[in-house]
């Protein structure tokens, strides 16, 4: 199976400092999710947008994450609005050419 990226975006109704403090404990639980290879956390403080890009080893582990309890915790937070999670197959061979941190397809 191909690696899968989960891209999460949402509007944030708190300061960046408060967001980092609130999300840090959850980041440890996310780090332990089965199939997660890495996650990058993103924030645009000026527009109050938060995002993240996570690479999973396959679609099954990405689906389990998106449908799991950690996403439920995030979406139920009163400081989160306009939540969206999208999943994408990784084009590994092309990504390797541009030095993306994935293994090229065989």
N, C-alpha and C positions, 0 to 999 in steps of 0.2 A: 504494500500500500504506500501511497505517496505521502510525504509530510504535508501537514495541514496547518495553515495559519488561522488564528482567531484574532480578529480585530474588533476591539470594543471601544465605543465612544459614548460619552454622555456629557450633559451639562452639570456643572458643579456649583452648588450654592453654599460655598464656604471658602475661607481663605486657603491659599496653597499650604500654609503652615499647618492649619487644622486638618487639611486633607492628608498630608503626609503622616501626621500623628495618628489619624484614624485608620489609615490603610496599612501602616507598617505591621501590626500584628497579623493582619490578613495575608500580607505578602509571604509570610513564613508558611502558612497553610497552602497557598497557591504554589509555592516552590516544591511542595511535596505531592502535587497532583500527578497521578500516574500518566506517563506519556509526555509530560511537559519537558521540552528540551531547553527552552529559555523564554523569558518574557521581558519586554522593554516597556517601561512606564513612561507616559507622555503627559505633559500639562502645558496648556496655553493660558497663563494667568490672566492675560488681557481680555480674553473672550470667555473665560470661565469654562473652558472645555478641557476635559480629561480624556485620555485615550490609552490604549495599550495594544501591543502586538505580541502575540505568543505563538511560538512554534511547537507543534505537537508531532509526535512520531507518526501519527496516522489519524484518519478521520474518526475512528471509533473513540480514541482518547479525547479528541477535540469535542466531539458530541457529548461525551460524558461530562466534560468540564462545563460546557455551555448549559447543559440541562441539570447540573448539580447544585448542591446546597451553597457553595461559595458565591455563585452568581446570584442566587436567591438573596443572600445577605447583602450583596451590593445593591441590587435593584430595590430592596425594601428600605434602604436608608433614605430618610427624609431630605437629605442634602443632594440627592441624585435625581436628575430628570432627563428625559429624552434618551433613555438607554437604548443602545443598539449593539448587537453582536452579530458579526458576519464571519463566515468561514470561507477559506480559499484553499484550493490545491496549490502547492508550490511547484513552479516550473524549475526544477532543481538544476538542470543542465545550464539554462540561461542565467539563473541566479548565481551559479558558480563562476561564470564569466565575469560578472560584476562584483565578485568577492562577497556575496551574501553568505552568511554563516550556516550553510546547509551542505550536505554531501551531494555530489552530482548523482543523477540517476544512472543505473547500470545499463 
